């Protein structure tokens, strides 16, 4: 992806949307992607953290946090020895101006 943001001409990535990730640290050639993100014309990040990737965003849209939405664990239960289920209800109601990540994605 870093190469696609740095190579000029047809097919060059000039805008990007990231959601809850940090590909500068977790992807291959992060240093190259870091340089490429710095040169984007426009970038939006949906994330609650300012990190190596989101620091390049022109707009950061923070979604609700873990305590503001319910959760049904799926991924970690696949690794369990016994069949289990765990549902975690929201502890706090989201504020009037906050949105869940899926609501932000519908509006973007």
C-alpha positions in Angstrom: 0.0 0.0 0.0 2.9 2.4 0.7 4.1 1.9 -2.8 0.7 2.7 -4.2 0.6 6.0 -2.3 4.1 7.1 -3.5 4.1 6.1 -7.1 2.7 9.0 -9.2 0.4 8.5 -12.2 -2.7 6.5 -12.9 -3.7 4.3 -10.0 -2.0 6.3 -7.3 -3.8 6.3 -4.0 -4.6 9.9 -3.2 -7.2 9.5 -0.4 -7.8 6.9 2.3 -10.2 5.8 4.9 -9.0 3.7 7.9 -11.1 2.2 10.6 -9.7 1.0 14.0 -6.3 0.0 12.7 -2.7 1.0 12.6 -1.2 -0.4 9.3 1.9 1.8 9.7 2.9 -0.5 12.6 1.1 -3.7 11.7 1.7 -3.8 7.9 4.7 -4.6 5.8 7.1 -1.7 5.0 5.4 0.6 7.6 8.1 3.3 7.0 7.1 3.5 3.4 3.4 3.6 4.2 4.1 6.4 6.7 5.8 8.4 4.0 2.9 7.7 1.6 0.2 8.7 4.1 2.0 12.0 4.7 1.5 12.9 1.1 -2.2 12.0 0.7 -4.6 14.7 -0.4 -7.3 13.6 2.0 -7.5 11.0 4.8 -10.3 10.1 7.3 -9.8 7.8 10.3 -12.5 6.2 12.4 -10.6 5.5 15.6 -10.5 6.4 19.3 -6.7 6.6 19.3 -4.1 9.0 17.8 -1.4 6.6 16.6 1.2 6.3 13.8 -1.5 6.0 11.2 -4.2 8.3 12.4 -1.8 11.1 12.9 -1.9 11.6 9.1 -5.7 12.0 9.0 -7.2 15.3 8.1 -10.4 14.2 10.0 -10.6 11.7 12.9 -14.1 10.5 13.7 -14.1 8.9 17.2 -16.7 6.1 17.6 -18.2 4.9 20.8 -15.9 3.2 23.2 -16.1 -0.4 24.5 -18.2 0.7 27.5 -20.8 2.4 25.4 -22.0 -0.5 23.3 -22.9 -4.2 23.9 -20.6 -7.0 22.8 -21.0 -10.6 22.1 -17.6 -12.3 22.0 -17.2 -14.4 18.9 -13.5 -14.6 17.9 -12.0 -15.7 21.2 -14.7 -18.3 21.9 -13.6 -20.2 18.8 -10.4 -21.0 20.6 -12.1 -22.1 23.8 -11.8 -25.7 25.1 -15.5 -25.8 26.0 -18.6 -24.3 24.4 -19.3 -21.0 26.0 -21.1 -17.7 25.3 -20.6 -14.3 26.8 -22.6 -11.2 26.3 -21.5 -7.9 27.7 -24.2 -5.1 27.9 -23.3 -1.5 27.5 -22.4 0.2 30.8 -23.0 3.7 29.7 -25.4 5.3 27.2 -23.6 7.0 24.3 -23.6 10.8 24.4 -26.0 12.6 22.1 -23.3 13.5 19.5 -21.5 10.1 19.5 -22.1 7.3 17.0 -21.1 3.6 16.8 -18.5 2.8 14.2 -21.2 1.2 11.9 -23.2 4.3 12.1 -20.2 6.4 11.0 -19.6 4.0 8.1 -23.2 4.4 6.9 -22.8 8.2 6.9 -19.3 8.4 5.3 
